[in-house]
C-alpha cells in the first residue's frame, strides 16, 4: 500500500469515528495531500499524524461539521492505537496543544486557502440534469462508491472534480453493463481504466 493510501485510509477511518459526511471526509484527505505536496521534503515539518488531525479539524470547520479539539484527538488516538480510548490527562492536553500548532502549520503552508471543490455535487447535478432527479439507484450508489475509492489514490489531487465525477459515472454504467451515459466530457474516457482497476480481480 502506498503512503497516500495509508494516510488516506487513516483519515477516512478517523472521519467515520467523527461521523463526518462525505464532503468533510474528502476535504480532509485533499487538504492533507495538498500539505504534503507543498512541503515536499522540507525539514522541520509537523508530524504526519498531527497534520492529519489538523486537516480533519479544518475540514470540519470548512464544511460546517465542527468538532471540538478533544473530539479530534480522541478519534485519531482511537484509530492510531487500535481502539484504545484516550483518557483525560497530560497526554490528551499535550495532543490538543500539538493539534493547535499543527493547524497553524497547515494554514500557513496552504496560505490559508482551505477551500476544496468536492466531486459529489458535480455527480449529483449530472444525475439531476440527465435523469430529471430520478436516476437508476444502482448507478448512483456505485458511482459514489467509486468516488470514495479514489480517495485512496492521487486522483483527487491530479484530476478536476467534475472530471472525476464524470469518469466514476462512466465506470458505473460500464460495470453494470449499461449503455454509455450521455453528455460526459471526453476527458473522462482517458481515466476510465484507472477507475475500473479498482475492481480488477487480483
C-alpha positions in Angstrom: 0.0 0.0 0.0 1.4 3.4 -1.0 1.9 6.2 1.6 -1.0 8.1 0.0 -3.3 5.1 0.5 -2.2 4.6 4.1 -2.6 8.2 5.0 -6.0 8.5 3.3 -7.2 5.3 4.9 -6.2 6.6 8.3 -8.1 9.9 7.7 -11.2 8.1 6.4 -11.3 5.9 9.5 -10.9 8.9 11.7 -13.7 10.7 9.7 -16.0 7.7 10.4 -15.4 7.9 14.1 -16.1 11.7 14.0 -19.3 10.9 11.9 -18.2 13.3 9.2 -20.2 13.4 5.9 -18.6 12.7 2.6 -17.8 16.4 1.9 -15.8 16.8 5.1 -14.0 13.5 4.6 -13.0 14.4 1.1 -11.8 17.8 2.2 -9.7 16.4 5.0 -7.9 14.0 2.6 -7.3 16.6 -0.1 -6.0 19.2 2.5 -3.6 16.6 3.8 -2.4 15.7 0.3 -2.0 19.4 -0.6 0.1 20.0 2.6 2.4 17.0 1.9 2.8 18.1 -1.7 3.6 21.7 -0.6 6.2 20.8 2.0 7.8 18.1 -0.1 11.0 17.0 1.8 11.4 20.2 3.8 12.9 19.7 7.3 11.1 20.7 10.4 7.6 20.0 9.1 4.9 18.8 11.6 4.4 15.2 12.5 2.3 13.3 9.9 -0.4 12.2 12.4 -0.6 15.7 13.8 -1.0 17.1 10.3 -3.7 14.6 9.6 -5.6 15.6 12.8 -5.3 19.3 11.9 -6.7 18.6 8.4 -9.6 16.7 10.0 -10.2 19.7 12.3 -10.1 22.2 9.5 -12.3 20.2 7.2 -15.0 20.1 9.9 -14.8 23.9 10.1 -14.8 24.4 6.4 -17.8 22.0 5.8 -19.9 23.2 8.8 -19.4 20.0 10.7 -17.4 21.5 13.5 -15.9 19.1 16.1 -14.1 20.1 19.3 -10.4 19.7 19.6 -10.8 16.9 22.1 -13.1 15.0 19.7 -10.4 15.2 17.0 -7.6 13.9 19.2 -9.8 11.2 20.7 -10.8 10.0 17.2 -7.2 10.0 15.9 -5.9 8.3 19.0 -8.6 5.7 18.8 -7.7 4.7 15.3 -3.9 5.0 15.7 -4.0 2.8 18.9 -6.3 0.2 17.6 -9.4 1.1 19.6 -7.7 2.1 22.8 -9.5 5.0 24.5 -7.6 8.2 25.3 -8.0 9.2 29.0 -8.2 12.8 30.2 -4.8 13.8 31.4 -1.4 15.1 30.4 -1.3 13.1 27.2 -4.7 14.5 26.0 -3.7 18.1 26.9 -0.4 17.6 25.0 -2.1 16.3 22.0 -4.6 19.2 22.0 -1.7 21.6 22.1 0.0 19.8 19.2 -3.2 19.9 17.3 -3.4 23.7 17.6 0.2 24.0 16.5 -0.3 21.7 13.5 -3.4 23.6 12.4 -1.3 26.8 12.2 1.4 25.0 10.3 -1.1 23.6 7.8 -2.8 27.0 7.4 0.5 28.8 6.8 1.7 26.2 4.3 -1.6 26.4 2.4 -1.6 30.2 2.5 -4.9 29.9 4.5 -6.7 28.5 1.4 -8.7 25.6 2.7 -11.4 25.6 0.0 -11.9 22.2 -1.6 -14.2 21.7 -4.6 -15.5 18.1 -4.0 -16.9 16.0 -6.8 -20.0 14.8 -5.1 -22.1 17.9 -6.0 -21.0 17.5 -9.7 -22.0 13.9 -9.7 -25.5 14.6 -8.2 -26.0 17.6 -10.5 -25.3 15.4 -13.5 -27.9 12.9 -12.5 -30.4 15.6 -11.8 -30.0 17.2 -15.2 -29.9 14.0 -17.3 -32.4 11.9 -15.4 -34.7 14.6 -14.0 -33.8 13.7 -10.5 -34.8 10.1 -11.0 -31.6 8.3 -11.9 -31.1 4.5 -11.6 -30.4 3.9 -7.9 -27.8 1.2 -8.6 -25.8 3.6 -10.8 -25.8 6.4 -8.2 -24.7 4.1 -5.4 -21.9 2.6 -7.5 -20.7 6.0 -8.7 -20.4 7.3 -5.2 -18.6 4.1 -4.1 -16.1 4.6 -6.9 -15.6 8.2 -5.9 -14.9 7.1 -2.4 -12.3 4.6 -3.7 -10.4 7.4 -5.5 -9.6 8.9 -2.1 -7.0 6.1 -1.7 -5.2 7.4 -4.8 -3.6 10.6 -6.0 -6.6 11.3 -8.4 -8.3 13.9 -6.1 -5.1 16.0 -6.5 -4.4 15.4 -10.2 -8.0 15.4 -11.6 -10.6 18.2 -11.7 -13.6 17.3 -9.5 -16.2 17.4 -12.4 -14.0 15.1 -14.5 -13.5 12.7 -11.6 -17.3 12.6 -11.0 -17.8 12.0 -14.7 -15.4 9.1 -15.0 -16.9 7.4 -12.0 -20.4 7.7 -13.5 -19.0 6.3 -16.8 -17.3 3.4 -14.9 -20.5 2.7 -13.0 -22.5 2.3 -16.3 -19.7 0.1 -17.7 -19.6 -2.2 -14.6 -23.4 -2.6 -14.6 -23.3 -3.4 -18.4 -25.5 -0.4 -19.2 -25.2 1.8 -22.4 -22.7 4.7 -22.0 -24.4 7.7 -20.4 -24.8 10.9 -22.4 -23.1 14.3 -22.0 -19.9 13.2 -20.4 -16.7 15.0 -21.2 -14.1 13.3 -23.4 -11.5 13.6 -20.6 -13.5 11.0 -18.6 -12.7 8.2 -21.1 -9.0 8.5 -20.6 -9.3 7.9 -16.9 -11.7 5.0 -17.2 -9.1 2.2 -16.9 -7.7 3.8 -13.7 -11.2 3.6 -12.1 -12.0 0.1 -13.4 -8.7 -1.1 -11.9 -10.4 -0.8 -8.5 -12.5 -3.8 -9.5 -9.8 -5.9 -11.3 -9.5 -9.4 -10.0 -6.1 -10.0 -8.3 
